[in-house]
Amino acid sequence: MTNFPTTQLPVAVAAPADERTFLVRVKEHVQDGLYYLGGLTDLAMQTVQQTVRGRMERDVVMAQFDQIGVRSMSIVIITSLFIGMVLALQTAYSLAEFGGALFIGKVVSLSLVRELAPVLMSLMVGGRVGAGITAEIGTMKVTEQIDALRALATNPVRKLVVPRVLATTLMLPLMTILACFVGILGGLIIAVGSLHLSANFYTRSVIETLRYNDIASGVGKTFFFGFGIGLIACYNGLRTSGGADGVGRATTATVVTASITVLIMDFFLTKLFLFLF
């Protein structure tokens, strides 16, 4: 009896279960991210349209200005004051061998105006304001108050989103100007009290260092920061589900997403303003 050789066909090797699970999770995260960006873009377009076309309620807008701007002044003042003081101390210590005390006014003013004050102020105020907006709108969402607004033929974007986004967009630049002033004042306190420099020398150094381009770059970025923070907070609030637990998750997501967005936007806006100015 003749034995003929048998040919074995190649067998497809299945991917391990762990690898498939990992790929599925990555795909789901990418899809969720794209859906999130799409919804955020759609809300941004509706917000701009309602701001231009719709009639805004002055009392509601002024209440948001007070909530977002005036009640955040304490955080801005305390944060920027100690940032300016620490920056002055670190400058004097790090550049002691090179006469660092003479450069305190230059380093403190440029660092605060161009970068530290806009970013840190946006992170601090954005965390407070964003969490508050998301919790407020999210509570309205889970208690079906937003559905009641739609039943009364009221646009939730015009009623809820526009005043809050407008307030964050306009108040953050004002908070940045205050933060810059207070931070430079903190550097002056250290320069005079600890480093024994004259207030006249420090002030003259700041005035000679700062230019219009520096102020425009630092303050101009916060318009975009404010718009992004307000939009993310409102969007997360509008898509809240799951009761009180869902409100907590949405609030946490707002703080994390807004902080990351501010840092990413800061990089690209810095490159843009360096190119323009």
KABELWO-V500052 format. One record per residue. RES is the residue in one letter. OMEGA is omega in degrees with one decimal (none if undefined). BURIAL is # if it has 9 or more other C-alpha atoms within 8 Angstrom, else .. D_FIRST is the distance of its C-alpha to the first C-alpha in whole Angstrom. Layout:
res,omega,burial,d_first
RES,OMEGA,BURIAL,D_FIRST
RES,OMEGA,BURIAL,D_FIRST
//
This chain:
res,omega,burial,d_first
M,-176.6,.,0
T,176.9,.,4
N,178.1,.,6
F,179.5,.,10
P,178.7,.,13
T,179.2,.,15
T,179.7,.,19
Q,177.1,.,21
L,178.9,.,25
P,-179.4,.,28
V,179.2,.,29
A,-180.0,.,33
V,-180.0,.,35
A,177.9,.,38
A,178.6,.,41
P,-178.3,.,43
A,-179.4,.,45
D,-179.9,.,48
E,178.0,.,48
R,179.3,#,47
T,178.9,.,50
F,-179.6,.,52
L,178.2,.,52
V,179.9,.,53
R,177.4,.,56
V,178.8,.,57
K,-179.8,.,56
E,179.3,.,58
H,177.9,.,61
V,178.2,.,61
Q,178.5,.,61
D,178.3,.,64
G,178.6,.,66
L,176.5,.,66
Y,179.9,.,67
Y,178.7,.,70
L,178.4,.,71
G,177.9,.,71
G,178.4,#,73
L,177.9,#,75
T,178.4,.,76
D,178.1,.,77
L,177.6,#,79
A,178.8,#,81
M,177.6,.,81
Q,179.9,#,83
T,178.8,#,85
V,179.2,.,86
Q,179.8,#,87
Q,177.2,#,89
T,-177.8,#,91
V,-172.2,.,92
R,-173.0,.,92
G,176.8,.,93
R,-177.5,.,96
M,176.9,.,96
E,-173.6,.,98
R,-178.0,.,100
D,179.8,.,101
V,-180.0,.,97
V,179.6,#,97
M,176.8,.,99
A,176.9,.,98
Q,174.3,#,95
F,179.2,#,97
D,-177.6,#,99
Q,-174.0,#,95
I,-175.1,#,93
G,-173.1,#,96
V,-176.9,.,99
R,175.3,.,97
S,-175.5,#,95
M,-179.4,#,98
S,178.0,.,98
I,-178.3,#,94
V,-176.6,#,95
I,-177.8,#,98
I,-178.2,.,97
T,-175.9,#,93
S,179.6,#,95
L,-177.7,#,98
F,173.6,#,96
I,177.7,#,93
G,179.6,#,96
M,178.8,#,98
V,179.9,#,94
L,177.7,#,94
A,178.5,#,97
L,-179.6,#,97
Q,178.3,.,93
T,179.7,#,95
A,-179.1,#,98
Y,-175.6,.,95
S,-177.1,.,93
L,-177.4,#,95
A,-178.3,#,98
E,-177.4,.,97
F,-177.6,.,98
G,-174.0,#,101
G,-179.4,#,98
A,-178.7,#,101
L,-177.0,.,103
F,-175.6,#,99
I,-179.3,#,99
G,-179.7,#,101
K,-176.0,#,98
V,-177.2,#,95
V,-176.2,#,96
S,-179.1,#,97
L,-178.8,#,94
S,-179.5,#,92
L,-172.2,#,93
V,-174.4,#,94
R,-170.1,#,91
E,-168.2,#,88
L,-177.7,#,89
A,178.9,#,91
P,-174.5,#,89
V,-177.0,#,86
L,177.2,.,87
M,178.4,#,90
S,178.3,#,87
L,-178.7,#,84
M,-178.6,#,87
V,179.7,#,89
G,177.1,#,86
G,179.3,#,84
R,-175.3,.,87
V,-178.3,#,88
G,178.7,#,84
A,180.0,#,83
G,-179.8,#,87
I,-179.5,#,86
T,179.4,#,82
A,-178.9,#,83
E,-179.0,#,86
I,178.3,#,84
G,176.7,#,81
T,175.9,#,83
M,-179.2,#,85
K,-176.6,#,81
V,176.4,#,80
T,173.8,.,83
E,175.6,.,83
Q,178.3,#,86
I,174.8,#,84
D,177.2,.,83
A,176.3,.,87
L,178.3,#,88
R,178.4,#,86
A,178.1,.,87
L,178.0,.,91
A,176.9,.,90
T,-179.8,.,90
N,-179.6,.,87
P,179.4,#,86
V,179.9,#,85
R,-176.5,#,89
K,-171.6,#,90
L,-171.1,#,88
V,-173.8,#,86
V,-180.0,#,89
P,-176.9,#,92
R,178.2,#,90
V,178.2,#,88
L,-179.7,#,91
A,179.0,#,93
T,-178.6,#,90
T,-175.5,#,90
L,-175.3,#,94
M,179.7,#,94
L,174.3,#,92
P,177.0,#,94
L,176.2,.,97
M,178.1,#,96
T,177.2,#,94
I,177.2,#,98
L,-179.7,#,99
A,178.1,#,96
C,-179.2,#,97
F,-177.9,.,101
V,178.6,#,100
G,176.1,#,98
I,175.7,#,100
L,176.2,#,103
G,174.7,#,101
G,177.4,#,100
L,179.4,#,104
I,179.1,#,105
I,-178.3,#,103
A,-178.3,#,104
V,-173.2,#,108
G,-175.1,.,107
S,-174.9,.,105
L,173.6,.,105
H,172.1,.,109
L,178.6,#,108
S,178.3,.,111
A,179.0,#,110
N,179.8,.,112
F,-179.6,.,109
Y,-178.2,#,106
T,179.2,#,107
R,177.9,.,108
S,178.8,#,105
V,-177.8,#,103
I,-179.8,.,105
E,-176.2,.,104
T,-174.4,#,100
L,175.4,#,100
R,178.3,.,99
Y,-179.8,.,99
N,179.7,.,95
D,-179.3,#,94
I,-179.6,#,96
A,180.0,.,94
S,-177.9,#,91
G,-177.6,#,91
V,-177.6,#,93
G,-179.9,#,91
K,-174.3,#,87
T,172.0,#,89
F,178.8,#,89
F,177.1,#,85
F,-178.5,#,85
G,178.8,#,87
F,179.9,#,85
G,-179.6,#,82
I,180.0,#,83
G,-178.8,#,85
L,179.6,#,82
I,-179.4,#,79
A,179.8,#,81
C,-178.6,#,82
Y,178.5,#,78
N,176.8,#,77
G,-178.1,#,80
L,-179.4,#,79
R,179.6,.,75
T,176.5,#,76
S,175.0,#,74
G,175.7,.,74
G,-176.4,#,77
A,178.4,.,79
D,177.1,.,76
G,177.0,#,75
V,177.6,#,78
G,178.4,#,78
R,179.3,.,74
A,178.5,#,76
T,177.6,#,79
T,179.0,#,77
A,179.2,#,75
T,-179.2,#,78
V,-178.7,#,79
V,-177.1,.,76
T,179.9,#,75
A,179.7,#,79
S,178.4,#,79
I,179.7,.,76
T,178.9,#,77
V,-178.4,#,80
L,178.8,#,79
I,179.0,.,76
M,-179.9,#,79
D,179.5,#,81
F,-176.7,.,79
F,178.4,.,79
L,176.9,#,83
T,177.0,#,84
K,179.8,.,82
L,-177.3,.,83
F,174.6,#,87
L,177.4,.,87
F,-177.8,.,86
L,-176.3,.,88
F,none,.,91
//
